[in-house]
Amino acid sequence: MRVWKWVGLAGILAGVATGAAVARDERVRRHYEPSEVRDRLHARHDEAVAREAGESTD
């Protein structure tokens, strides 16, 4: 029975650690200005279009 207590405790700690990581990532994401997000999306779109154009010419 003692082993199951440790397994349960490990599961709870894993859940807490995951929640902390998600919260940290959310804080980092929220620090982007709308113009930064827009610029990054435009850059990713341009890269995707260039990649697609490169694949179609092969």
C-alpha distance matrix in Angstrom:
0.0 3.8 5.4 5.4 6.8 9.2 10.2 11.0 12.9 14.7 15.7 17.1 18.9 20.4 21.6 23.2 24.8 26.2 27.6 29.3 30.9 32.2 33.6 35.3 36.9 38.1 39.8 41.5 42.7 44.1 46.4 48.6 51.9 53.0 55.8 53.3 51.2 54.4 55.7 52.5 52.5 56.1 55.5 52.7 55.0 57.9 55.7 54.6 58.2 59.4 56.7 57.7 61.3 60.7 58.9 61.6 64.4 62.9
3.8 0.0 3.8 5.4 5.2 6.7 8.9 10.0 10.9 12.7 14.5 15.6 16.9 18.7 20.3 21.5 22.8 24.7 26.2 27.4 29.0 30.7 32.0 33.4 35.2 36.6 38.0 39.6 41.1 42.6 44.6 46.9 50.3 51.7 54.4 51.8 49.9 53.2 54.3 51.1 51.4 55.0 54.3 51.6 54.1 56.9 54.7 53.8 57.5 58.5 55.9 57.1 60.7 60.0 58.4 61.2 63.9 62.4
5.4 3.8 0.0 3.8 5.4 5.2 6.3 8.7 9.9 10.6 12.4 14.4 15.4 16.5 18.6 20.1 21.1 22.6 24.5 25.9 27.1 28.8 30.4 31.7 33.2 34.8 36.4 37.8 39.1 40.9 42.9 45.0 48.5 49.8 52.3 49.7 47.7 50.9 51.9 48.6 48.9 52.4 51.6 48.8 51.3 54.0 51.7 50.7 54.4 55.4 52.7 53.9 57.5 56.6 55.0 57.9 60.5 58.9
5.4 5.4 3.8 0.0 3.8 5.4 4.9 6.0 8.5 9.7 10.4 12.2 14.1 15.1 16.5 18.4 19.8 21.0 22.6 24.4 25.7 27.0 28.6 30.3 31.7 33.0 34.8 36.4 37.4 39.1 41.3 43.4 46.8 47.9 50.5 48.1 45.9 49.1 50.3 47.1 47.1 50.7 50.1 47.3 49.6 52.4 50.3 49.2 52.8 54.0 51.4 52.4 56.0 55.4 53.7 56.5 59.2 57.8
6.8 5.2 5.4 3.8 0.0 3.8 5.5 5.1 6.1 8.6 9.8 10.6 12.3 14.2 15.4 16.6 18.3 20.0 21.2 22.6 24.5 25.9 27.1 28.7 30.5 31.7 33.2 35.0 36.3 37.7 39.8 42.1 45.5 46.8 49.5 47.1 45.1 48.4 49.7 46.6 46.8 50.5 49.9 47.3 49.7 52.6 50.6 49.7 53.3 54.5 52.1 53.2 56.8 56.3 54.8 57.6 60.3 59.0
9.2 6.7 5.2 5.4 3.8 0.0 3.8 5.4 5.0 6.0 8.5 9.8 10.4 12.1 14.2 15.2 16.3 18.2 19.9 20.9 22.4 24.3 25.6 26.9 28.6 30.2 31.6 33.1 34.6 36.2 38.1 40.4 43.8 45.3 47.9 45.2 43.4 46.8 47.8 44.6 45.0 48.6 47.8 45.2 47.8 50.5 48.4 47.6 51.4 52.4 49.9 51.2 54.8 54.1 52.7 55.6 58.2 56.8
10.2 8.9 6.3 4.9 5.5 3.8 0.0 3.8 5.4 5.1 6.2 8.7 9.9 10.5 12.4 14.4 15.3 16.5 18.5 20.0 21.1 22.6 24.4 25.8 27.1 28.7 30.5 31.9 33.0 34.8 36.9 38.9 42.4 43.6 46.1 43.5 41.5 44.7 45.8 42.5 42.7 46.3 45.5 42.8 45.2 48.0 45.8 44.9 48.6 49.7 47.1 48.2 51.9 51.2 49.6 52.5 55.2 53.8
11.0 10.0 8.7 6.0 5.1 5.4 3.8 0.0 3.8 5.4 5.0 6.3 8.7 9.8 10.7 12.5 14.3 15.4 16.7 18.6 20.1 21.3 22.7 24.6 26.0 27.1 28.9 30.7 31.7 33.2 35.5 37.6 41.0 42.1 44.9 42.5 40.3 43.6 44.9 41.8 41.9 45.6 45.1 42.4 44.8 47.7 45.8 44.8 48.4 49.7 47.3 48.4 52.0 51.6 50.1 52.9 55.7 54.5
12.9 10.9 9.9 8.5 6.1 5.0 5.4 3.8 0.0 3.8 5.4 5.1 6.2 8.6 9.9 10.6 12.3 14.2 15.4 16.6 18.5 20.1 21.1 22.7 24.6 25.8 27.2 28.9 30.4 31.8 33.8 36.2 39.5 41.0 43.7 41.2 39.4 42.8 44.0 40.9 41.3 45.0 44.4 42.0 44.5 47.3 45.4 44.8 48.4 49.6 47.4 48.7 52.2 51.8 50.5 53.4 56.1 55.0
14.7 12.7 10.6 9.7 8.6 6.0 5.1 5.4 3.8 0.0 3.8 5.5 5.1 6.1 8.6 9.9 10.4 12.2 14.2 15.3 16.5 18.4 19.9 21.1 22.7 24.3 25.9 27.2 28.6 30.4 32.3 34.5 38.0 39.4 41.9 39.2 37.4 40.8 41.7 38.5 39.0 42.6 41.8 39.3 41.9 44.6 42.5 41.9 45.6 46.6 44.3 45.7 49.2 48.6 47.4 50.3 52.9 51.7
15.7 14.5 12.4 10.4 9.8 8.5 6.2 5.0 5.4 3.8 0.0 3.8 5.5 5.1 6.3 8.7 9.9 10.6 12.4 14.3 15.5 16.6 18.4 20.1 21.3 22.6 24.6 26.1 27.0 28.8 31.0 33.0 36.4 37.5 40.2 37.7 35.5 38.8 40.0 36.9 37.0 40.7 40.1 37.4 39.9 42.7 40.8 39.9 43.5 44.8 42.5 43.6 47.3 46.9 45.5 48.3 51.1 50.0
17.1 15.6 14.4 12.2 10.6 9.8 8.7 6.3 5.1 5.5 3.8 0.0 3.8 5.4 5.1 6.3 8.7 9.9 10.6 12.4 14.4 15.5 16.6 18.5 20.2 21.1 22.8 24.7 25.8 27.1 29.4 31.7 35.0 36.2 39.0 36.7 34.7 38.1 39.5 36.5 36.7 40.5 40.1 37.7 40.1 43.1 41.4 40.6 44.2 45.6 43.6 44.7 48.3 48.1 47.0 49.7 52.5 51.6
18.9 16.9 15.4 14.1 12.3 10.4 9.9 8.7 6.2 5.1 5.5 3.8 0.0 3.8 5.4 5.0 6.1 8.6 9.8 10.5 12.4 14.3 15.3 16.5 18.5 19.9 21.2 22.8 24.4 25.9 27.7 30.1 33.5 35.1 37.7 35.2 33.5 37.0 38.1 35.1 35.7 39.4 38.7 36.5 39.2 41.9 40.1 39.7 43.3 44.5 42.5 43.9 47.4 47.0 46.1 49.0 51.6 50.7
20.4 18.7 16.5 15.1 14.2 12.1 10.5 9.8 8.6 6.1 5.1 5.4 3.8 0.0 3.8 5.4 5.1 6.1 8.6 9.9 10.6 12.3 14.2 15.4 16.7 18.4 20.1 21.4 22.6 24.5 26.5 28.5 32.0 33.3 35.8 33.2 31.3 34.7 35.7 32.5 33.0 36.6 35.9 33.5 36.1 38.8 36.9 36.3 40.0 41.2 39.0 40.4 43.9 43.5 42.5 45.4 48.0 47.1
21.6 20.3 18.6 16.5 15.4 14.2 12.4 10.7 9.9 8.6 6.3 5.1 5.4 3.8 0.0 3.8 5.5 5.1 6.2 8.6 10.0 10.6 12.3 14.3 15.5 16.5 18.5 20.2 21.1 22.6 25.0 27.0 30.3 31.4 34.2 31.8 29.7 33.0 34.4 31.5 31.6 35.4 35.0 32.6 35.0 38.0 36.4 35.7 39.2 40.7 38.7 39.9 43.5 43.4 42.3 45.0 47.8 47.1
23.2 21.5 20.1 18.4 16.6 15.2 14.4 12.5 10.6 9.9 8.7 6.3 5.0 5.4 3.8 0.0 3.8 5.4 5.1 6.2 8.7 9.9 10.5 12.3 14.4 15.3 16.6 18.6 20.0 21.2 23.2 25.7 29.0 30.5 33.3 30.9 29.2 32.7 34.0 31.2 31.7 35.5 35.1 33.0 35.7 38.5 37.0 36.6 40.2 41.6 39.9 41.3 44.7 44.6 43.9 46.6 49.3 48.8
24.8 22.8 21.1 19.8 18.3 16.3 15.3 14.3 12.3 10.4 9.9 8.7 6.1 5.1 5.5 3.8 0.0 3.8 5.4 5.1 6.3 8.7 9.9 10.7 12.5 14.3 15.5 16.8 18.5 20.2 21.9 24.2 27.7 29.4 31.8 29.2 27.6 31.2 32.1 29.2 30.0 33.6 32.9 30.9 33.7 36.3 34.6 34.5 38.1 39.2 37.4 39.1 42.4 42.1 41.5 44.4 46.9 46.3
26.2 24.7 22.6 21.0 20.0 18.2 16.5 15.4 14.2 12.2 10.6 9.9 8.6 6.1 5.1 5.4 3.8 0.0 3.8 5.4 5.1 6.2 8.6 9.9 10.7 12.3 14.4 15.6 16.5 18.5 20.6 22.5 25.9 27.2 29.7 27.1 25.2 28.6 29.7 26.7 27.1 30.8 30.3 28.0 30.7 33.5 31.8 31.4 35.0 36.3 34.5 35.9 39.4 39.2 38.5 41.3 43.9 43.3
27.6 26.2 24.5 22.6 21.2 19.9 18.5 16.7 15.4 14.2 12.4 10.6 9.8 8.6 6.2 5.1 5.4 3.8 0.0 3.8 5.4 5.1 6.1 8.6 10.0 10.5 12.4 14.4 15.3 16.5 18.9 21.1 24.3 25.6 28.4 26.2 24.3 27.7 29.2 26.5 26.9 30.6 30.5 28.4 30.9 33.9 32.6 32.2 35.7 37.2 35.7 37.1 40.4 40.6 40.0 42.6 45.3 45.1
29.3 27.4 25.9 24.4 22.6 20.9 20.0 18.6 16.6 15.3 14.3 12.4 10.5 9.9 8.6 6.2 5.1 5.4 3.8 0.0 3.8 5.5 5.1 6.2 8.7 9.8 10.7 12.5 14.3 15.5 17.2 19.8 23.1 24.9 27.6 25.1 23.7 27.3 28.5 25.9 26.8 30.4 30.1 28.4 31.2 33.8 32.6 32.6 36.1 37.3 36.0 37.7 40.9 40.9 40.6 43.4 45.9 45.7
30.9 29.0 27.1 25.7 24.5 22.4 21.1 20.1 18.5 16.5 15.5 14.4 12.4 10.6 10.0 8.7 6.3 5.1 5.4 3.8 0.0 3.8 5.5 5.1 6.3 8.6 10.0 10.8 12.3 14.4 16.0 18.0 21.6 23.3 25.6 22.9 21.4 25.0 25.9 23.0 24.0 27.6 26.9 25.1 28.1 30.6 29.1 29.2 32.8 33.9 32.5 34.2 37.4 37.3 37.0 39.9 42.3 42.0
32.2 30.7 28.8 27.0 25.9 24.3 22.6 21.3 20.1 18.4 16.6 15.5 14.3 12.3 10.6 9.9 8.7 6.2 5.1 5.5 3.8 0.0 3.8 5.4 5.2 6.1 8.7 10.0 10.5 12.3 14.7 16.4 19.8 21.0 23.6 21.2 19.3 22.8 24.1 21.4 21.9 25.6 25.4 23.5 26.1 28.9 27.8 27.6 31.0 32.5 31.2 32.6 35.9 36.1 35.8 38.4 41.0 40.9
33.6 32.0 30.4 28.6 27.1 25.6 24.4 22.7 21.1 19.9 18.4 16.6 15.3 14.2 12.3 10.5 9.9 8.6 6.1 5.1 5.5 3.8 0.0 3.8 5.5 5.0 6.3 8.7 9.8 10.6 12.9 15.3 18.5 20.1 22.9 20.8 19.3 22.8 24.3 22.0 22.8 26.4 26.5 25.0 27.6 30.3 29.5 29.6 32.9 34.4 33.5 35.0 38.1 38.5 38.4 40.9 43.5 43.6
35.3 33.4 31.7 30.3 28.7 26.9 25.8 24.6 22.7 21.1 20.1 18.5 16.5 15.4 14.3 12.3 10.7 9.9 8.6 6.2 5.1 5.4 3.8 0.0 3.8 5.4 5.2 6.4 8.7 10.1 11.3 13.8 17.3 19.4 21.8 19.2 18.2 22.0 22.9 20.5 21.9 25.4 25.0 23.8 26.7 29.1 28.2 28.7 32.0 33.1 32.3 34.2 37.1 37.3 37.4 40.2 42.4 42.5
36.9 35.2 33.2 31.7 30.5 28.6 27.1 26.0 24.6 22.7 21.3 20.2 18.5 16.7 15.5 14.4 12.5 10.7 10.0 8.7 6.3 5.2 5.5 3.8 0.0 3.8 5.4 5.1 6.1 8.7 10.2 11.8 15.4 17.1 19.4 16.7 15.3 18.9 19.8 17.2 18.4 21.9 21.5 20.1 23.0 25.5 24.5 24.9 28.2 29.5 28.6 30.4 33.3 33.6 33.7 36.4 38.7 38.9
38.1 36.6 34.8 33.0 31.7 30.2 28.7 27.1 25.8 24.3 22.6 21.1 19.9 18.4 16.5 15.3 14.3 12.3 10.5 9.8 8.6 6.1 5.0 5.4 3.8 0.0 3.8 5.4 5.0 6.2 8.9 10.7 13.8 15.2 18.0 15.9 14.2 17.8 19.4 17.2 18.0 21.6 21.8 20.6 23.1 25.8 25.3 25.5 28.6 30.2 29.7 31.1 34.1 34.7 34.9 37.2 39.7 40.2
39.8 38.0 36.4 34.8 33.2 31.6 30.5 28.9 27.2 25.9 24.6 22.8 21.2 20.1 18.5 16.6 15.5 14.4 12.4 10.7 10.0 8.7 6.3 5.2 5.4 3.8 0.0 3.8 5.5 5.3 6.7 9.6 12.7 14.8 17.5 15.5 14.6 18.3 19.6 17.9 19.3 22.6 22.8 22.1 24.7 27.2 26.8 27.5 30.5 31.9 31.6 33.3 36.0 36.6 37.1 39.5 41.8 42.4
41.5 39.6 37.8 36.4 35.0 33.1 31.9 30.7 28.9 27.2 26.1 24.7 22.8 21.4 20.2 18.6 16.8 15.6 14.4 12.5 10.8 10.0 8.7 6.4 5.1 5.4 3.8 0.0 3.8 5.5 5.5 7.7 11.2 13.7 15.7 13.0 12.5 16.3 17.0 15.1 16.9 20.1 19.8 19.3 22.2 24.4 23.9 24.9 27.9 28.9 28.7 30.7 33.2 33.7 34.4 36.9 39.0 39.5
42.7 41.1 39.1 37.4 36.3 34.6 33.0 31.7 30.4 28.6 27.0 25.8 24.4 22.6 21.1 20.0 18.5 16.5 15.3 14.3 12.3 10.5 9.8 8.7 6.1 5.0 5.5 3.8 0.0 3.8 5.5 6.0 9.5 11.0 13.3 11.0 9.6 13.3 14.6 12.6 13.8 17.2 17.4 16.7 19.3 21.7 21.5 22.2 25.1 26.5 26.4 28.1 30.7 31.4 32.0 34.3 36.6 37.3
44.1 42.6 40.9 39.1 37.7 36.2 34.8 33.2 31.8 30.4 28.8 27.1 25.9 24.5 22.6 21.2 20.2 18.5 16.5 15.5 14.4 12.3 10.6 10.1 8.7 6.2 5.3 5.5 3.8 0.0 3.8 5.5 8.0 9.7 12.6 11.2 10.2 13.6 15.4 14.3 15.4 18.6 19.3 19.0 21.3 23.7 24.0 24.7 27.3 28.9 29.1 30.6 33.1 34.1 34.8 36.9 39.2 40.2
46.4 44.6 42.9 41.3 39.8 38.1 36.9 35.5 33.8 32.3 31.0 29.4 27.7 26.5 25.0 23.2 21.9 20.6 18.9 17.2 16.0 14.7 12.9 11.3 10.2 8.9 6.7 5.5 5.5 3.8 0.0 3.8 6.4 9.4 11.6 9.8 10.1 13.6 14.6 13.8 15.8 18.5 18.9 19.2 21.7 23.6 24.0 25.2 27.7 28.9 29.4 31.3 33.4 34.3 35.4 37.5 39.5 40.6
48.6 46.9 45.0 43.4 42.1 40.4 38.9 37.6 36.2 34.5 33.0 31.7 30.1 28.5 27.0 25.7 24.2 22.5 21.1 19.8 18.0 16.4 15.3 13.8 11.8 10.7 9.6 7.7 6.0 5.5 3.8 0.0 3.8 6.4 8.1 6.1 6.4 9.9 10.8 10.3 12.3 14.8 15.3 15.9 18.2 20.1 20.7 22.0 24.2 25.5 26.3 28.0 30.0 31.0 32.3 34.3 36.2 37.5
51.9 50.3 48.5 46.8 45.5 43.8 42.4 41.0 39.5 38.0 36.4 35.0 33.5 32.0 30.3 29.0 27.7 25.9 24.3 23.1 21.6 19.8 18.5 17.3 15.4 13.8 12.7 11.2 9.5 8.0 6.4 3.8 0.0 3.8 5.4 5.2 6.4 8.7 10.0 10.8 12.5 14.4 15.5 16.8 18.5 20.1 21.4 22.8 24.5 25.9 27.2 28.8 30.4 31.8 33.3 35.0 36.8 38.4
53.0 51.7 49.8 47.9 46.8 45.3 43.6 42.1 41.0 39.4 37.5 36.2 35.1 33.3 31.4 30.5 29.4 27.2 25.6 24.9 23.3 21.0 20.1 19.4 17.1 15.2 14.8 13.7 11.0 9.7 9.4 6.4 3.8 0.0 3.8 5.4 5.1 6.2 8.6 9.9 10.6 12.3 14.2 15.4 16.4 18.3 20.0 21.1 22.5 24.3 25.7 26.9 28.5 30.2 31.6 33.0 35.0 36.8
55.8 54.4 52.3 50.5 49.5 47.9 46.1 44.9 43.7 41.9 40.2 39.0 37.7 35.8 34.2 33.3 31.8 29.7 28.4 27.6 25.6 23.6 22.9 21.8 19.4 18.0 17.5 15.7 13.3 12.6 11.6 8.1 5.4 3.8 0.0 3.8 5.5 5.0 6.1 8.6 9.8 10.4 12.2 14.2 15.2 16.3 18.3 19.9 20.9 22.4 24.2 25.5 26.8 28.4 30.2 31.5 33.2 35.2
53.3 51.8 49.7 48.1 47.1 45.2 43.5 42.5 41.2 39.2 37.7 36.7 35.2 33.2 31.8 30.9 29.2 27.1 26.2 25.1 22.9 21.2 20.8 19.2 16.7 15.9 15.5 13.0 11.0 11.2 9.8 6.1 5.2 5.4 3.8 0.0 3.8 5.4 5.1 6.1 8.6 9.9 10.5 12.3 14.1 15.3 16.5 18.3 19.9 21.1 22.5 24.3 25.7 26.9 28.7 30.4 32.0 33.6
51.2 49.9 47.7 45.9 45.1 43.4 41.5 40.3 39.4 37.4 35.5 34.7 33.5 31.3 29.7 29.2 27.6 25.2 24.3 23.7 21.4 19.3 19.3 18.2 15.3 14.2 14.6 12.5 9.6 10.2 10.1 6.4 6.4 5.1 5.5 3.8 0.0 3.8 5.5 5.2 6.2 8.6 9.9 10.6 12.2 14.2 15.4 16.5 18.3 20.0 21.0 22.4 24.3 25.7 27.0 28.7 30.6 32.2
54.4 53.2 50.9 49.1 48.4 46.8 44.7 43.6 42.8 40.8 38.8 38.1 37.0 34.7 33.0 32.7 31.2 28.6 27.7 27.3 25.0 22.8 22.8 22.0 18.9 17.8 18.3 16.3 13.3 13.6 13.6 9.9 8.7 6.2 5.0 5.4 3.8 0.0 3.8 5.5 5.1 6.1 8.6 9.9 10.5 12.2 14.3 15.3 16.4 18.3 19.9 20.9 22.4 24.2 25.7 27.0 28.9 30.8
55.7 54.3 51.9 50.3 49.7 47.8 45.8 44.9 44.0 41.7 40.0 39.5 38.1 35.7 34.4 34.0 32.1 29.7 29.2 28.5 25.9 24.1 24.3 22.9 19.8 19.4 19.6 17.0 14.6 15.4 14.6 10.8 10.0 8.6 6.1 5.1 5.5 3.8 0.0 3.8 5.5 5.1 6.2 8.7 9.8 10.5 12.3 14.2 15.3 16.5 18.3 19.9 21.0 22.5 24.4 25.9 27.3 29.2
52.5 51.1 48.6 47.1 46.6 44.6 42.5 41.8 40.9 38.5 36.9 36.5 35.1 32.5 31.5 31.2 29.2 26.7 26.5 25.9 23.0 21.4 22.0 20.5 17.2 17.2 17.9 15.1 12.6 14.3 13.8 10.3 10.8 9.9 8.6 6.1 5.2 5.5 3.8 0.0 3.8 5.4 5.1 6.2 8.6 9.9 10.6 12.3 14.2 15.3 16.4 18.3 19.9 21.0 22.6 24.5 26.1 27.6
52.5 51.4 48.9 47.1 46.8 45.0 42.7 41.9 41.3 39.0 37.0 36.7 35.7 33.0 31.6 31.7 30.0 27.1 26.9 26.8 24.0 21.9 22.8 21.9 18.4 18.0 19.3 16.9 13.8 15.4 15.8 12.3 12.5 10.6 9.8 8.6 6.2 5.1 5.5 3.8 0.0 3.8 5.4 5.1 6.1 8.6 9.9 10.5 12.2 14.2 15.2 16.3 18.2 19.8 21.0 22.5 24.6 26.3
56.1 55.0 52.4 50.7 50.5 48.6 46.3 45.6 45.0 42.6 40.7 40.5 39.4 36.6 35.4 35.5 33.6 30.8 30.6 30.4 27.6 25.6 26.4 25.4 21.9 21.6 22.6 20.1 17.2 18.6 18.5 14.8 14.4 12.3 10.4 9.9 8.6 6.1 5.1 5.4 3.8 0.0 3.8 5.5 5.0 6.1 8.6 9.8 10.5 12.2 14.1 15.2 16.3 18.2 19.9 21.1 22.8 24.9
55.5 54.3 51.6 50.1 49.9 47.8 45.5 45.1 44.4 41.8 40.1 40.1 38.7 35.9 35.0 35.1 32.9 30.3 30.5 30.1 26.9 25.4 26.5 25.0 21.5 21.8 22.8 19.8 17.4 19.3 18.9 15.3 15.5 14.2 12.2 10.5 9.9 8.6 6.2 5.1 5.4 3.8 0.0 3.8 5.4 5.1 6.2 8.6 9.9 10.5 12.2 14.2 15.3 16.5 18.4 20.1 21.5 23.2
52.7 51.6 48.8 47.3 47.3 45.2 42.8 42.4 42.0 39.3 37.4 37.7 36.5 33.5 32.6 33.0 30.9 28.0 28.4 28.4 25.1 23.5 25.0 23.8 20.1 20.6 22.1 19.3 16.7 19.0 19.2 15.9 16.8 15.4 14.2 12.3 10.6 9.9 8.7 6.2 5.1 5.5 3.8 0.0 3.8 5.5 5.1 6.2 8.7 9.9 10.5 12.2 14.2 15.2 16.5 18.4 20.3 21.7
55.0 54.1 51.3 49.6 49.7 47.8 45.2 44.8 44.5 41.9 39.9 40.1 39.2 36.1 35.0 35.7 33.7 30.7 30.9 31.2 28.1 26.1 27.6 26.7 23.0 23.1 24.7 22.2 19.3 21.3 21.7 18.2 18.5 16.4 15.2 14.1 12.2 10.5 9.8 8.6 6.1 5.0 5.4 3.8 0.0 3.8 5.4 5.1 6.1 8.5 9.8 10.4 12.2 14.1 15.3 16.5 18.6 20.5
57.9 56.9 54.0 52.4 52.6 50.5 48.0 47.7 47.3 44.6 42.7 43.1 41.9 38.8 38.0 38.5 36.3 33.5 33.9 33.8 30.6 28.9 30.3 29.1 25.5 25.8 27.2 24.4 21.7 23.7 23.6 20.1 20.1 18.3 16.3 15.3 14.2 12.2 10.5 9.9 8.6 6.1 5.1 5.5 3.8 0.0 3.8 5.4 5.1 6.1 8.5 9.8 10.5 12.2 14.3 15.5 16.8 18.9
55.7 54.7 51.7 50.3 50.6 48.4 45.8 45.8 45.4 42.5 40.8 41.4 40.1 36.9 36.4 37.0 34.6 31.8 32.6 32.6 29.1 27.8 29.5 28.2 24.5 25.3 26.8 23.9 21.5 24.0 24.0 20.7 21.4 20.0 18.3 16.5 15.4 14.3 12.3 10.6 9.9 8.6 6.2 5.1 5.4 3.8 0.0 3.8 5.5 5.1 6.0 8.5 9.8 10.4 12.3 14.3 15.7 17.1
54.6 53.8 50.7 49.2 49.7 47.6 44.9 44.8 44.8 41.9 39.9 40.6 39.7 36.3 35.7 36.6 34.5 31.4 32.2 32.6 29.2 27.6 29.6 28.7 24.9 25.5 27.5 24.9 22.2 24.7 25.2 22.0 22.8 21.1 19.9 18.3 16.5 15.3 14.2 12.3 10.5 9.8 8.6 6.2 5.1 5.4 3.8 0.0 3.8 5.4 5.0 6.1 8.5 9.8 10.6 12.3 14.5 15.9
58.2 57.5 54.4 52.8 53.3 51.4 48.6 48.4 48.4 45.6 43.5 44.2 43.3 40.0 39.2 40.2 38.1 35.0 35.7 36.1 32.8 31.0 32.9 32.0 28.2 28.6 30.5 27.9 25.1 27.3 27.7 24.2 24.5 22.5 20.9 19.9 18.3 16.4 15.3 14.2 12.2 10.5 9.9 8.7 6.1 5.1 5.5 3.8 0.0 3.8 5.4 5.0 6.1 8.5 9.9 10.6 12.6 14.8
59.4 58.5 55.4 54.0 54.5 52.4 49.7 49.7 49.6 46.6 44.8 45.6 44.5 41.2 40.7 41.6 39.2 36.3 37.2 37.3 33.9 32.5 34.4 33.1 29.5 30.2 31.9 28.9 26.5 28.9 28.9 25.5 25.9 24.3 22.4 21.1 20.0 18.3 16.5 15.3 14.2 12.2 10.5 9.9 8.5 6.1 5.1 5.4 3.8 0.0 3.8 5.4 5.1 6.1 8.7 10.1 10.9 12.9
56.7 55.9 52.7 51.4 52.1 49.9 47.1 47.3 47.4 44.3 42.5 43.6 42.5 39.0 38.7 39.9 37.4 34.5 35.7 36.0 32.5 31.2 33.5 32.3 28.6 29.7 31.6 28.7 26.4 29.1 29.4 26.3 27.2 25.7 24.2 22.5 21.0 19.9 18.3 16.4 15.2 14.1 12.2 10.5 9.8 8.5 6.0 5.0 5.4 3.8 0.0 3.8 5.4 5.1 6.3 8.8 10.3 11.2
57.7 57.1 53.9 52.4 53.2 51.2 48.2 48.4 48.7 45.7 43.6 44.7 43.9 40.4 39.9 41.3 39.1 35.9 37.1 37.7 34.2 32.6 35.0 34.2 30.4 31.1 33.3 30.7 28.1 30.6 31.3 28.0 28.8 26.9 25.5 24.3 22.4 20.9 19.9 18.3 16.3 15.2 14.2 12.2 10.4 9.8 8.5 6.1 5.0 5.4 3.8 0.0 3.8 5.4 5.2 6.3 8.9 10.4
61.3 60.7 57.5 56.0 56.8 54.8 51.9 52.0 52.2 49.2 47.3 48.3 47.4 43.9 43.5 44.7 42.4 39.4 40.4 40.9 37.4 35.9 38.1 37.1 33.3 34.1 36.0 33.2 30.7 33.1 33.4 30.0 30.4 28.5 26.8 25.7 24.3 22.4 21.0 19.9 18.2 16.3 15.3 14.2 12.2 10.5 9.8 8.5 6.1 5.1 5.4 3.8 0.0 3.8 5.5 5.3 6.5 9.1
60.7 60.0 56.6 55.4 56.3 54.1 51.2 51.6 51.8 48.6 46.9 48.1 47.0 43.5 43.4 44.6 42.1 39.2 40.6 40.9 37.3 36.1 38.5 37.3 33.6 34.7 36.6 33.7 31.4 34.1 34.3 31.0 31.8 30.2 28.4 26.9 25.7 24.2 22.5 21.0 19.8 18.2 16.5 15.2 14.1 12.2 10.4 9.8 8.5 6.1 5.1 5.4 3.8 0.0 3.8 5.6 5.5 6.8
58.9 58.4 55.0 53.7 54.8 52.7 49.6 50.1 50.5 47.4 45.5 47.0 46.1 42.5 42.3 43.9 41.5 38.5 40.0 40.6 37.0 35.8 38.4 37.4 33.7 34.9 37.1 34.4 32.0 34.8 35.4 32.3 33.3 31.6 30.2 28.7 27.0 25.7 24.4 22.6 21.0 19.9 18.4 16.5 15.3 14.3 12.3 10.6 9.9 8.7 6.3 5.2 5.5 3.8 0.0 3.8 5.6 5.5
61.6 61.2 57.9 56.5 57.6 55.6 52.5 52.9 53.4 50.3 48.3 49.7 49.0 45.4 45.0 46.6 44.4 41.3 42.6 43.4 39.9 38.4 40.9 40.2 36.4 37.2 39.5 36.9 34.3 36.9 37.5 34.3 35.0 33.0 31.5 30.4 28.7 27.0 25.9 24.5 22.5 21.1 20.1 18.4 16.5 15.5 14.3 12.3 10.6 10.1 8.8 6.3 5.3 5.6 3.8 0.0 3.8 5.6
64.4 63.9 60.5 59.2 60.3 58.2 55.2 55.7 56.1 52.9 51.1 52.5 51.6 48.0 47.8 49.3 46.9 43.9 45.3 45.9 42.3 41.0 43.5 42.4 38.7 39.7 41.8 39.0 36.6 39.2 39.5 36.2 36.8 35.0 33.2 32.0 30.6 28.9 27.3 26.1 24.6 22.8 21.5 20.3 18.6 16.8 15.7 14.5 12.6 10.9 10.3 8.9 6.5 5.5 5.6 3.8 0.0 3.8
62.9 62.4 58.9 57.8 59.0 56.8 53.8 54.5 55.0 51.7 50.0 51.6 50.7 47.1 47.1 48.8 46.3 43.3 45.1 45.7 42.0 40.9 43.6 42.5 38.9 40.2 42.4 39.5 37.3 40.2 40.6 37.5 38.4 36.8 35.2 33.6 32.2 30.8 29.2 27.6 26.3 24.9 23.2 21.7 20.5 18.9 17.1 15.9 14.8 12.9 11.2 10.4 9.1 6.8 5.5 5.6 3.8 0.0
